[in-house]
Each structure stands twice: as structure tokens, then as C-alpha cells.
């Protein structure tokens, strides 16, 4: 699959049947990602007002040894390749990798609760369905982050020292998070394409509802690339 074919695949509206892509259980241990000239590790729990980051922070308060970003070794290798491929103007900023399953479950509940708070007429099930568009439910999938197979990333523009404008904040659970959201400036659309192409070109799969989320070896990746099985199962540090 060439890059243009991958870009077209990233536009698919097909619903994934996760039951088709069970894991073969590759047991590569998690590795911690470190800063280098093209990668900047700045986890979501270091940001103000990041709702997902708050749940990580709660977990780290109880498990201080977890204070880092961890992924499978092959994910780390491809992440570094994507960062290296970027124009010198950009640095790839990593916000999250592996996620403890307790954090995953709490984030799913938070997302559903927040949606219902803003839409009081919806049922609990409708709120949960909305949340599942943004947060994988461990009851029905093998969550990419819990498998150590996914990263959340954005770009820093070294010419300005500012984060690149993607038209929404990372971890925004609204329609504006979708890669191909229409109500964007041309510059914002171009910025999303720069990040998308860099990640797809090294073998990551994209996540249509979230411009910042990319994965390798999970069920979404298996579907994206037509693989019969995913590689990884949920893992602990």
C-alpha cells in the first residue's frame, strides 16, 4: 500500500468488526520513549486542563514508577522514523503511549459522563456509544493504548516555538477532532496532512475521529492494512 492509498484508507467510514482481528500475543516488553532532537516527550498529564491527563496523574500518584511514556519497541522505532522524516521546522511531540487499563476504563466513563452532562436528553447507552467513538471500551475491544500499540502526538513549530494549529486541542471529544473535519482553515487542514502523512508513511494506522492518534500492531492497524490478526494484547508495565 503506497502513501496515497493509505491516505484514502484514512478517509474510510467503515465500522470495524473488532472480533475479526484477535491478537497473536506478541510479547515484546514496553520501552520508555526519550527525548531526542526530533522527539519531544511532554505527556498529557503535564498539561493544564487535559481531562485524560488528569486520570493519568491520579494513577501516577499511586504508581510513581509509571511517570513516563511507554510503547512496544516496534512502535518506538517507527515513531522515531516518523519524527526524523519531518521537515527540520518540526518536532514531534508525544503526549501519550501505553495506558493502564484502570485509566482506560476511567477515561471511558468520564467521556460518557461529560457527553451526557452537555446533552441531558440522551440515555446512558447513547452517551456510552458516543464515548466509544473516542475511547476504546475494554469490554468489546483490545484498546490500542492499553496494548502499548498507540501514540498521541502533535507538532511543535521550531520557527515560532509554538504548537502547530490543528484546529482543535488534543483529546477534544467533539466533531472537530475528526481528521477530515470540514470547518477548518486551509492552514489547519494542511497541518493535519503533514502529521498524517508522516505517520502513515512509516506504517502507522490513523484513527479517523482523532487527528492525533496513531497505532501499530493493534486491531485498528490490522483492519487498516488488511492483516488477518493484530499483534498485541493488553500489557502492564
Number of C-alpha atoms within 10 A of each C-alpha: 11 8 14 12 9 20 18 9 17 18 13 11 8 7 6 12 11 16 11 13 22 18 19 11 14 12 12 14 13 22 18 16 22 13 12 12 10 20 22 20 17 16 19 24 20 13 13 9 10 15 16 22 21 18 20 25 18 13 17 15 12 9 11 11 9 17 15 17 22 25 27 25 17 15 25 23 13 18 27 17 17 22 24 17 15 18 11 13 13 23 22 26 20 23 23 25 29 28 27 18 17 12 19 22 16 13 23 22 18 18 22 21 17 15 20 20 12 9 11 12 10 13 11 14 11 14 21 21 14 18 23 17 17 23 23 19 19 16 8 10 16 23 25 28 27 25 27 34 33 30 25 21 25 23 25 19 15 13 9 9 10 10 15 18 18 24 18 16 14 19 20 15 20 14 14 19 21 18 22 18 14 11 11 14 12 10 13 16 18 14 17 21 17 15 21 23 18 21 24 21 19 18 22 28 28 27 22 21 18 22 27 25 27 27 26 28 26 29 31 28 25 22 18 19 14 11 14 13 20 23 22 25 21 21 20 12 14
